[in-house]
């Protein structure tokens, strides 16, 4: 069973080498996660004995990673970090507002989504507190709010990265855009069309669009070219659609040079490691890439030794974002947005935070991570392509 179930954790680090006004400040960071502690305990007794319910694990892993990061910060400055279980009756966001818990915070980091994300973004704007949205890949309709920082990039950013990758690497290929009917598919198509606009009415790339609710090799075989590289783009997030497209392509692989471009949802396809898919090149986008470096290995061992479980992606993200933004806060203070891309405190991942400007006001709606990794999986190996 996991070792740590924290509600409030305070970690103080000694000040060293900071400007005088920063030395006097103890920065306060709030970590907002879903831990479900109310439903996990009856009084002081843990309800689930030796088992750990699956719905608890994401928030717990993120929290453990974040606290490991806080414990490892050795630079100058003082800070405290408080962990709020927003599924708790006493620590839901509305109750925290009533208790004025946000008034003392200098930074908020949230592994939240939906309404919780929007509430924290609104509080960030009202109280001028930077809010790092760690896991929600959506802007949630937030506008004119430069205090909101989206680390898990939105779908348009993924599509832009995929498009640019195709433009750089397959500009002369025979490109086929496969999609199905649906509003989400319409949005995906509009993103690619926007990025493909050149000067005037010109387009930078040419592709054929094939729309079908069900995909088989017959759907697109007549559009393939046996003398050119054929790039198939999956214009849908639907996993069933992706599986059909890949299975259909495998049947044609001996005759045609096929390169398959998929959405970020491909990363979690359960068929990814199936032997049938081994030899076909699959490309997809992600914010997260484990390169197997010494830092990754060390973190995995430390996490496993402490919790008796292997770290999930959320544990790595909790560590990485907390380490990066806590250090930025200590170095630059709450106005760190001007130096948000200081690379001094990157641990596992790279980031490229850019303001997304409001077309009407000209002010930033929010900051968003534009660093997207394009990964290629073939022959059982995953390679970073950018």
N, C-alpha and C positions, 0 to 999 in steps of 0.2 A: 504494500500500500504506500502511496505517496507520503512523504515525510512531513511536508509543510502545509498547513491550512491557516494562513495568517489573515486577520482582519485589519489590524493596524500594526505597522512595523516602522520604527524610527531608527534611522541610521545616521550618525553624525561623524563627519570626517574633519580632521584638523585642517585649519587654514594655513596656506603657505604661498608666498610670492604673489599675492593679489593686490590690486589697487586698494587704497584705504577704504573707499566707500563700499567695495565689495566684501572686504574682510569683516565688516561689521554686520553684514547681512547673512541671516540664515535663510536660505531659499527653501520653500516648501513645495513639494511635488505631490500631486494627487494621482494615484493609479486607480482607474475605474474599470472593473472587470465583473464578470458573472461567475460567482463562486457557489451560489446556492447553499450557503451555510445554514440558513434557517431550516431547510428541508433535510440537511445532512446530520443534524444533531437533535437529540431530545435532551434538553438540559446540557449536561457536560458529556453525555454518552453519544458516541458515533453510531449512527443507525445501521450502517451497512457492513459492520464487522470487518471482514477481510477484503471485501470487494469494493470497487470504486465505480460508481455510475458513470457512464460514458459522457453524459451531459455536463459533468463537473470538470472533466479533463481539460478542455480547451482553455478555460479561464485559469485553472490551476497551473497548467504548464506556462502560460504567458506570465503569470504572477511570479512563479519560481524563477523564470529566466530574468525578469526585471529585477528581482531582489538580489540575484547573483550579480547582476551588473552594478547595482548600487553598492554592494559590498566590495566590489573590485575597484571602485574609483579611488585613486590615491592622490590626485592632484590637489591643488589648493582650494579652499572654500569650504563652507559648511552647508549642509542641506539635510532636510528630513523628508522621508517619503512615507505617505500614508496610503494604505490599500483599502479601497472602498468596495464592498460587495454590493453592487447596485440591485441585486435580486433580494437583498435583505430588507425586511420591513423598516428597520431603523436607518438603513443607508441607501435607500432608493433616492434617485436624484431629487425628487420633490421634497423629501424629508431633509436631505442635505441642504437644499436651498433655505428651507424654513429654519434650519439650525445655523445658518450663516457659515457653513463649512467652507464655502468657496471664497469667502472674503480674505482669507489668509494665504491662499494659494498663489504661487508664481508660475506654475506649469501644470498642465493636465495631460495625462497620457491615457487613452481609452481604447480598450479592446471591446468595442461596442458596435452596435448597428442600429439602423432604423430610427425609432423615436428617441432612444437613448442618445444616439449620435447627434440628432438635431437639437436636443435639449442642451447637451454639453457645448455644442457650437454656439448656441444662443447665449449661454452663460459666458463663454469665452469672449464674445463680442461685447456683452454688457459690462463685463468687469475687466476687459483688456488683459485677459490671461491667455497666453499661447496654449492651444489645444492640439495635441498630436493624435489624429485618428489613425490607429495602428493597423486595423484589420478590415475596415469597411471599404469596399472598392466602389464607392459612390459618393457624389457630392451632396446628396440628400436635399438638393434645392437651395443650398446655402449660397447667398450672394452678399457682396460688399462686406466680407468678413475676413480681413487679412490675418486674424488670429487663429484661423483654422488651417491645419496642416495635414494634408491627406498623404499618408505614407504608402498605402496599398492602392496603387494607381487605378483610375477609372477605365472603363472599357474603351472610350475614345483614344486614350493614350496608348493602350495596347494595340489597337488597330493602326494607329499612326506608326508605331514601331514596326509592326508586321509589314505595313505598306512600304516603309523606307527600306526594310530588309529586302523585299522583293525588287524594288527599284534598283538597289545597288547590285544585287546578285543575279537576278533573272529578268533583266529588262528586255532581252531578246527572245525569251522563252515563249512558248505557246501557253498562255494563261487562261484558265477556266475558273470562273467563280460559281461555285455550287451553293444553292440556298434552298430554302423551303418558304412557304407562305407564312406570314406572321409579322406582328408589329415589331418585335425584337429584331427579326431578320431585316425588316425595312430600315431600322436604325443602323444596323451594321453596314448595310449596303450604302447608306448615305454617308457614313464616315469614310469609307473607301473612295467613294465618288468625290468627296470634298478634297481629300488629300491628292487625288489624281488630277486636279484641275491645274492646267498650265496657264499661259498667257492667252487672253482672248477666249476663244471657244476650244482651244486645243487641250488635249489630254496627254499626260506623260507616258502612260502605259495603256495598252489595249488588251481587253479581255472579253471573253464570251461569257455571258450569264446564262446559266441553266437552272431553272426552278423546278423542283420536284419534291413532293412530300415524302417519297420513299426512294432511296438510292440503290441502284444495282449497276453492274458494269455496262448494261445496255443504255443507261441514262446518259453517259458521256463518251462512250467508246468512239462514236462517229466524229467527235470533236478533237480527238487526239491526233498527234502528228508523230509518225514513227521515225522521222529524221531530225526531230528537235527535242529539247527538254520540255516536258509538259509539267506545268505548275498548277496544282489543284488547290484552290482556296476554299476552306470550309466557312461559308457565310452564315453560320448558325452556332449557338451555344448548346444546342440540344445534343446530349451525349449519344442518344440512339442514332441520330443523323450522322454523327462523327464515326461511329462504329460501322454503320452501313457503308459510308464513303471509303473508309480504309479497307474494309473487307472486299469491296468491289474493285479497288485499285490493285490489291494483291493478285487478283485473278488476271490482270492485264500487265503485270510488271515484267514478264519475260519478253514481251514484244515492245513495250514502250518505256522510255526513261521518265519515271514519275517522281515528282517531288511534292509532298503534301504539306500544306500550310494550315495549321489549326489555331483555334482560339485558346485562351488561357485555361479553359476547362479541360483541355486534353491532358494536362499534367496529372489529373487525378483519375483518368480512365482506368478502370480495373483491368482492362485488356492490354494495357501498355506493355506488360511483361510477358505476354503470351508468345509462344514460339512462332506462331503463324505471322506475327507482326515484326519479327526480328529483322528481316532484311529490307524493309521498305523505309525510306527516309521520311521521318516525321518531324516537322518543325512546329514549335509553339512558343508562346510568350509567357513570361513570368517575372515577378518582382524578386523571386527568391531562388538562389542558386548555391548549392553546397559544393564547393570546389575541393573538399577533402583536405584542406590545408591543416597545418599543425594547430591553428586556433580552433577550427571546428572539432578536431579530434580531442583536444584538451577540454573543450567545453562539454563534449559528450561524456567524457570520463568523469568530470567533476559533477555534472548533473546526475549521472547514473549512480555515482557513489553516495550522493546526498539523498536521492529520492527512490532508489531501487527501481527506476524505470528509465527507458530511453527517451531523450528529448524529442518532442514533435517540432514541426516547423514553427509553431507558436512559441515554443520555449526559446528558440534562436531569435525570433523576432522581438520577443519581450526583452531579451538581453540586449540585442543590438540597438534598438530604438531608445531604450532607457539609458544605456551607456552614452550614446551619441548626444541626446538632447539634455541630459543632466550635465554633461561636461560643457556643452554650449552655454547653458544657463550659468554655470559657475564662471566661465571665461568672459562672457559678454553681458550677462544680466538678462532681464526679461526682454530687452530689445534685440535679441540675438538674430532676428529675422534678416537683418542686413548681412549677417555672416553665416546664414543657415547652411551654406555649402562648404564651410570649413571642413576639410577632410581629415583633420588631426585626430578625430575621435571615431573614425569608421573602424569597425571591428570585423564583421563578417561580410557585409554587403555594401555596395556603393549606392549613393543617392544623388539625385539631381532635382532639387526642389525649385520650382519656378512659379511665379505668380500667374494665376489665370485671371485675366482682366475682364471686367464687366464691360460689355459693348456700349452700354448707355452712360455709365458714370465714369468709365475709364480707370476706376480703382480696382484693386485686386478683389475678386470674389473669395479666393482662398489660395493657399500654396499647395502645389501637388508635385509628387515625386514623378519625374519624367524618365527615370532610369529603368528601362525595361531590358531584361535579358532575353535574347532569342536562343532557344536551345534546340539542338538536333539530336534525335535518338535514332540510331541505326546499329545493327549488329550487337545489341545489348548495351551499347555505350551511349552516354549522354555527354554532348560537347556544347560548350558555350560558343556562339557564333559572332558575338559582338562585345 
